[in-house]
Amino acid sequence: MTPAKQKATNVTWQEGLVTREDRYQILRQKGATIWFTGLSGSGKSTIAVALERALFRRGKLSYRLDGDNVRLGINKNLGFSEADRRENIRRIGEVAKLFGDAGAISLSAFISPYASDRDEVRRLHEEADLRFVEVFVDCPLSEAERRDPKGLYRRARAGEIKNFTGIDDPYEKPVNPEIHLRTDQLTVKEEVSAIIDYLERHGIIDTVRIDGSLRPAERGDSSRGLEPGSAAAGPERSDASGQAKRNVSAGDAR
């Protein structure tokens, strides 16, 4: 994605009397964008929902920018062509940047299939001196198709849906994400723990819950499903059948 050209003329940024640091101080947190990228059905929205709750319990203000949700509002005039997908990500990148400047932690869950688009959103944040954390929600296509919560893969395979990522549109995997989660090997609890650990270690949030107690250590064997440098995973997954049960939201469908 090439940077959007400024079309409107005679416009200048208007500074206020309240600074970003003032907002951070009153919220007792730093603004940041957590950007979830991965195939449809990989678990992006599911993790974002659980992370939002975990941050709330720690007294942290966050807001989810979910793929389907924004297409019902600010991006309702966009489809799934390559050009529309790029504009979709550009707009959300700008919105997330504003949230970060306000002091909120944006949880942006989008397939965002093109690496250049994600890199452009990262550049926007870096230029604004805002933290951008890319989370690769890594799931094999076969597993995403097995989950298929709304039957979209089935419909795409049947030719009923065009431009579907992973079927007839490409997905460009992140090369060096801050966090790499293997969602076919981890539970949602383990995935959220990995992200919380990262945010704590990098000073984006503190280690104290909303009730003032310290968060108990949840570190375990870091080799299972997490890339080196990520927070460690917890206990092995289990249920009655010996397989993990994941409530994958369809909110990140495309």
C-alpha positions as a Markdown table, in Angstrom:
| # | Residue | x | y | z |
|---|---|---|---|---|
| 1 | Met | 0.0 | 0.0 | 0.0 |
| 2 | Thr | 1.3 | 3.4 | -0.9 |
| 3 | Pro | 0.5 | 6.2 | 1.6 |
| 4 | Ala | -2.8 | 8.0 | 0.9 |
| 5 | Lys | -2.4 | 11.3 | -0.8 |
| 6 | Gln | -3.7 | 14.4 | 0.9 |
| 7 | Lys | -6.7 | 15.6 | -1.2 |
| 8 | Ala | -8.2 | 18.3 | 0.9 |
| 9 | Thr | -6.2 | 21.6 | 0.8 |
| 10 | Asn | -5.8 | 24.4 | 3.3 |
| 11 | Val | -6.1 | 22.1 | 6.3 |
| 12 | Thr | -3.7 | 22.0 | 9.3 |
| 13 | Trp | -3.5 | 19.8 | 12.4 |
| 14 | Gln | -5.1 | 21.7 | 15.4 |
| 15 | Glu | -3.3 | 21.2 | 18.7 |
| 16 | Gly | -5.2 | 21.3 | 22.0 |
| 17 | Leu | -4.3 | 22.2 | 25.5 |
| 18 | Val | -4.4 | 18.6 | 26.7 |
| 19 | Thr | -1.5 | 16.4 | 25.7 |
| 20 | Arg | -1.2 | 12.7 | 25.0 |
| 21 | Glu | 0.8 | 12.4 | 28.2 |
| 22 | Asp | -2.0 | 14.1 | 30.1 |
| 23 | Arg | -4.4 | 11.5 | 28.8 |
| 24 | Tyr | -2.1 | 8.7 | 29.6 |
| 25 | Gln | -1.7 | 10.0 | 33.2 |
| 26 | Ile | -5.5 | 10.2 | 33.8 |
| 27 | Leu | -6.0 | 6.7 | 32.4 |
| 28 | Arg | -2.9 | 5.3 | 34.0 |
| 29 | Gln | -2.0 | 3.4 | 30.8 |
| 30 | Lys | -0.4 | 4.0 | 27.5 |
| 31 | Gly | -2.2 | 3.9 | 24.2 |
| 32 | Ala | -1.3 | 1.1 | 21.7 |
| 33 | Thr | -2.7 | -0.9 | 18.9 |
| 34 | Ile | -2.8 | -4.7 | 19.1 |
| 35 | Trp | -3.2 | -5.9 | 15.5 |
| 36 | Phe | -4.5 | -9.4 | 15.0 |
| 37 | Thr | -4.0 | -10.8 | 11.5 |
| 38 | Gly | -4.7 | -14.3 | 10.2 |
| 39 | Leu | -7.1 | -16.4 | 8.1 |
| 40 | Ser | -10.8 | -16.4 | 8.5 |
| 41 | Gly | -11.6 | -18.8 | 11.3 |
| 42 | Ser | -8.1 | -18.6 | 12.8 |
| 43 | Gly | -9.5 | -17.1 | 16.0 |
| 44 | Lys | -8.7 | -13.4 | 15.8 |
| 45 | Ser | -12.0 | -12.1 | 17.1 |
| 46 | Thr | -12.2 | -14.8 | 19.7 |
| 47 | Ile | -8.8 | -13.8 | 21.2 |
| 48 | Ala | -9.6 | -10.1 | 20.9 |
| 49 | Val | -12.9 | -10.6 | 22.9 |
| 50 | Ala | -11.1 | -12.6 | 25.6 |
| 51 | Leu | -8.2 | -10.1 | 25.7 |
| 52 | Glu | -10.6 | -7.2 | 26.1 |
| 53 | Arg | -12.2 | -8.8 | 29.1 |
| 54 | Ala | -8.7 | -9.6 | 30.6 |
| 55 | Leu | -7.7 | -6.0 | 30.2 |
| 56 | Phe | -10.9 | -4.8 | 31.7 |
| 57 | Arg | -10.2 | -6.9 | 34.8 |
| 58 | Arg | -6.9 | -5.1 | 35.1 |
| 59 | Gly | -8.6 | -1.7 | 34.9 |
| 60 | Lys | -7.3 | -1.0 | 31.4 |
| 61 | Leu | -9.3 | 0.7 | 28.7 |
| 62 | Ser | -9.4 | -1.1 | 25.4 |
| 63 | Tyr | -11.7 | -1.2 | 22.4 |
| 64 | Arg | -12.2 | -3.8 | 19.8 |
| 65 | Leu | -12.2 | -2.8 | 16.1 |
| 66 | Asp | -13.6 | -6.0 | 14.5 |
| 67 | Gly | -13.7 | -6.8 | 10.8 |
| 68 | Asp | -17.4 | -7.3 | 10.5 |
| 69 | Asn | -18.3 | -4.6 | 12.9 |
| 70 | Val | -16.5 | -1.8 | 11.1 |
| 71 | Arg | -18.0 | -3.0 | 7.8 |
| 72 | Leu | -21.4 | -2.3 | 9.3 |
| 73 | Gly | -20.5 | 1.3 | 9.9 |
| 74 | Ile | -17.5 | 3.4 | 8.8 |
| 75 | Asn | -16.5 | 0.9 | 6.1 |
| 76 | Lys | -20.0 | -0.1 | 4.9 |
| 77 | Asn | -19.3 | 1.2 | 1.4 |
| 78 | Leu | -16.4 | -1.2 | 0.9 |
| 79 | Gly | -16.4 | -4.7 | -0.6 |
| 80 | Phe | -13.8 | -7.3 | -0.9 |
| 81 | Ser | -11.9 | -6.3 | -4.0 |
| 82 | Glu | -8.1 | -5.8 | -3.5 |
| 83 | Ala | -8.6 | -2.0 | -3.6 |
| 84 | Asp | -11.4 | -2.1 | -1.1 |
| 85 | Arg | -9.5 | -4.4 | 1.2 |
| 86 | Arg | -6.6 | -1.9 | 1.2 |
| 87 | Glu | -8.8 | 1.0 | 1.9 |
| 88 | Asn | -10.5 | -0.9 | 4.7 |
| 89 | Ile | -7.2 | -1.5 | 6.4 |
| 90 | Arg | -6.0 | 2.1 | 5.8 |
| 91 | Arg | -9.1 | 3.6 | 7.5 |
| 92 | Ile | -8.9 | 1.2 | 10.4 |
| 93 | Gly | -5.2 | 2.0 | 10.8 |
| 94 | Glu | -6.0 | 5.7 | 11.1 |
| 95 | Val | -8.9 | 5.1 | 13.5 |
| 96 | Ala | -6.6 | 2.9 | 15.7 |
| 97 | Lys | -4.0 | 5.6 | 15.7 |
| 98 | Leu | -6.5 | 8.1 | 17.0 |
| 99 | Phe | -7.6 | 5.6 | 19.8 |
| 100 | Gly | -3.9 | 5.2 | 20.7 |
| 101 | Asp | -3.4 | 9.0 | 20.9 |
| 102 | Ala | -6.5 | 9.1 | 23.2 |
| 103 | Gly | -4.8 | 6.6 | 25.5 |
| 104 | Ala | -6.9 | 3.5 | 24.6 |
| 105 | Ile | -5.6 | 0.1 | 23.6 |
| 106 | Ser | -7.1 | -0.8 | 20.2 |
| 107 | Leu | -7.7 | -4.5 | 19.6 |
| 108 | Ser | -7.9 | -4.6 | 15.8 |
| 109 | Ala | -9.0 | -8.0 | 14.4 |
| 110 | Phe | -8.7 | -8.1 | 10.6 |
| 111 | Ile | -7.6 | -10.7 | 8.1 |
| 112 | Ser | -5.5 | -7.8 | 6.6 |
| 113 | Pro | -4.1 | -10.2 | 4.0 |
| 114 | Tyr | -1.5 | -7.9 | 2.4 |
| 115 | Ala | 1.8 | -7.4 | 4.2 |
| 116 | Ser | 2.3 | -3.9 | 2.6 |
| 117 | Asp | -1.0 | -2.8 | 4.2 |
| 118 | Arg | 0.0 | -3.9 | 7.6 |
| 119 | Asp | 3.4 | -2.3 | 7.2 |
| 120 | Glu | 1.7 | 1.0 | 6.3 |
| 121 | Val | -0.4 | 0.8 | 9.4 |
| 122 | Arg | 2.8 | 0.2 | 11.4 |
| 123 | Arg | 4.4 | 3.2 | 9.8 |
| 124 | Leu | 1.5 | 5.4 | 10.7 |
| 125 | His | 1.9 | 4.4 | 14.3 |
| 126 | Glu | 5.7 | 4.7 | 14.4 |
| 127 | Glu | 5.6 | 8.2 | 12.9 |
| 128 | Ala | 3.1 | 9.1 | 15.6 |
| 129 | Asp | 5.3 | 7.5 | 18.3 |
| 130 | Leu | 2.6 | 5.0 | 19.2 |
| 131 | Arg | 3.1 | 1.3 | 20.0 |
| 132 | Phe | 2.0 | -1.2 | 17.3 |
| 133 | Val | 2.0 | -4.9 | 18.2 |
| 134 | Glu | 1.4 | -7.3 | 15.3 |
| 135 | Val | -0.1 | -10.6 | 16.4 |
| 136 | Phe | 0.0 | -13.4 | 13.9 |
| 137 | Val | -2.9 | -15.6 | 14.6 |
| 138 | Asp | -1.5 | -18.6 | 12.8 |
| 139 | Cys | -3.8 | -21.5 | 11.9 |
| 140 | Pro | -3.4 | -24.0 | 9.1 |
| 141 | Leu | -5.9 | -23.6 | 6.3 |
| 142 | Ser | -7.2 | -27.1 | 6.9 |
| 143 | Glu | -8.0 | -26.4 | 10.5 |
| 144 | Ala | -9.7 | -23.0 | 9.6 |
| 145 | Glu | -11.8 | -24.9 | 7.1 |
| 146 | Arg | -12.7 | -27.5 | 9.7 |
| 147 | Arg | -13.9 | -24.9 | 12.1 |
| 148 | Asp | -15.7 | -22.8 | 9.4 |
| 149 | Pro | -18.2 | -21.3 | 11.9 |
| 150 | Lys | -20.5 | -19.7 | 9.3 |
| 151 | Gly | -19.9 | -22.1 | 6.4 |
| 152 | Leu | -18.0 | -19.5 | 4.4 |
| 153 | Tyr | -15.1 | -21.8 | 3.3 |
| 154 | Arg | -17.7 | -24.3 | 2.1 |
| 155 | Arg | -19.4 | -21.6 | 0.1 |
| 156 | Ala | -16.1 | -20.3 | -1.2 |
| 157 | Arg | -15.1 | -23.8 | -2.3 |
| 158 | Ala | -18.4 | -24.1 | -4.1 |
| 159 | Gly | -17.8 | -20.8 | -6.0 |
| 160 | Glu | -20.6 | -18.9 | -4.2 |
| 161 | Ile | -18.2 | -16.4 | -2.6 |
| 162 | Lys | -15.5 | -14.7 | -4.6 |
| 163 | Asn | -12.2 | -13.1 | -3.4 |
| 164 | Phe | -12.1 | -15.2 | -0.3 |
| 165 | Thr | -8.7 | -15.2 | 1.5 |
| 166 | Gly | -7.0 | -18.5 | 1.4 |
| 167 | Ile | -9.2 | -19.9 | -1.4 |
| 168 | Asp | -9.0 | -17.5 | -4.4 |
| 169 | Asp | -7.3 | -14.5 | -2.7 |
| 170 | Pro | -3.8 | -14.7 | -1.2 |
| 171 | Tyr | -2.8 | -14.3 | 2.5 |
| 172 | Glu | 0.7 | -12.9 | 3.1 |
| 173 | Lys | 2.0 | -14.2 | 6.4 |
| 174 | Pro | 3.8 | -11.8 | 8.7 |
| 175 | Val | 7.6 | -12.2 | 8.6 |
| 176 | Asn | 8.5 | -10.8 | 12.0 |
| 177 | Pro | 5.4 | -10.3 | 14.2 |
| 178 | Glu | 5.8 | -9.2 | 17.8 |
| 179 | Ile | 3.7 | -12.2 | 18.8 |
| 180 | His | 3.1 | -15.5 | 17.0 |
| 181 | Leu | 0.3 | -17.7 | 18.2 |
| 182 | Arg | -0.4 | -21.2 | 16.9 |
| 183 | Thr | -4.1 | -21.4 | 17.5 |
| 184 | Asp | -4.3 | -25.1 | 16.6 |
| 185 | Gln | -2.0 | -25.8 | 19.5 |
| 186 | Leu | -3.1 | -23.3 | 22.2 |
| 187 | Thr | -6.2 | -22.6 | 24.1 |
| 188 | Val | -7.7 | -19.1 | 24.2 |
| 189 | Lys | -6.6 | -18.7 | 27.8 |
| 190 | Glu | -3.0 | -19.5 | 26.8 |
| 191 | Glu | -3.2 | -17.1 | 23.9 |
| 192 | Val | -4.5 | -14.2 | 26.1 |
| 193 | Ser | -1.8 | -15.0 | 28.7 |
| 194 | Ala | 0.9 | -14.7 | 26.0 |
| 195 | Ile | -0.3 | -11.3 | 24.9 |
| 196 | Ile | -0.7 | -10.0 | 28.5 |
| 197 | Asp | 2.8 | -11.1 | 29.3 |
| 198 | Tyr | 4.1 | -9.3 | 26.2 |
| 199 | Leu | 2.3 | -6.1 | 27.2 |
| 200 | Glu | 3.6 | -6.2 | 30.7 |
| 201 | Arg | 7.2 | -7.0 | 29.7 |
| 202 | His | 7.2 | -4.0 | 27.3 |
| 203 | Gly | 5.7 | -1.6 | 29.7 |
| 204 | Ile | 2.4 | -1.1 | 27.9 |
| 205 | Ile | 0.4 | -2.2 | 30.9 |
| 206 | Asp | 1.5 | -2.8 | 34.5 |
| 207 | Thr | 1.2 | -6.0 | 36.4 |
| 208 | Val | -1.5 | -5.0 | 38.9 |
| 209 | Arg | -5.1 | -6.0 | 38.6 |
| 210 | Ile | -8.0 | -3.6 | 39.1 |
| 211 | Asp | -8.3 | -4.8 | 42.7 |
| 212 | Gly | -4.6 | -3.9 | 43.3 |
| 213 | Ser | -3.4 | -7.5 | 43.5 |
| 214 | Leu | -0.5 | -8.7 | 41.4 |
| 215 | Arg | -1.3 | -11.0 | 38.5 |
| 216 | Pro | -0.2 | -14.5 | 39.4 |
| 217 | Ala | 2.6 | -16.0 | 37.2 |
| 218 | Glu | 1.1 | -18.0 | 34.3 |
| 219 | Arg | 4.3 | -19.0 | 32.6 |
| 220 | Gly | 5.0 | -22.6 | 31.6 |
| 221 | Asp | 6.7 | -24.4 | 28.7 |
| 222 | Ser | 7.4 | -21.7 | 26.1 |
| 223 | Ser | 8.1 | -24.2 | 23.3 |
| 224 | Arg | 4.5 | -25.2 | 22.7 |
| 225 | Gly | 2.8 | -23.1 | 20.0 |
| 226 | Leu | 4.6 | -19.9 | 20.8 |
| 227 | Glu | 7.5 | -18.4 | 19.0 |
| 228 | Pro | 10.7 | -17.6 | 20.9 |
| 229 | Gly | 10.3 | -14.3 | 22.8 |
| 230 | Ser | 6.6 | -14.7 | 23.4 |
| 231 | Ala | 5.2 | -15.4 | 26.8 |
| 232 | Ala | 4.9 | -19.0 | 27.6 |
| 233 | Ala | 1.9 | -21.2 | 27.3 |
| 234 | Gly | 0.0 | -22.8 | 30.2 |
| 235 | Pro | -1.3 | -26.3 | 30.7 |
| 236 | Glu | -2.0 | -28.7 | 28.0 |
| 237 | Arg | -5.5 | -28.5 | 26.3 |
| 238 | Ser | -8.1 | -31.0 | 27.2 |
| 239 | Asp | -11.8 | -31.8 | 27.1 |
| 240 | Ala | -13.9 | -34.8 | 27.2 |
| 241 | Ser | -12.7 | -35.9 | 23.8 |
| 242 | Gly | -9.1 | -35.0 | 24.3 |
| 243 | Gln | -9.4 | -32.2 | 21.8 |
| 244 | Ala | -9.5 | -28.4 | 22.4 |
| 245 | Lys | -12.9 | -26.8 | 22.0 |
| 246 | Arg | -12.6 | -23.3 | 20.5 |
| 247 | Asn | -15.5 | -20.9 | 20.2 |
| 248 | Val | -14.2 | -19.2 | 17.1 |
| 249 | Ser | -16.2 | -16.0 | 16.4 |
| 250 | Ala | -17.4 | -15.4 | 12.9 |
| 251 | Gly | -16.8 | -11.7 | 13.4 |
| 252 | Asp | -13.5 | -12.1 | 11.6 |
| 253 | Ala | -15.0 | -14.0 | 8.7 |
| 254 | Arg | -13.3 | -12.2 | 5.8 |
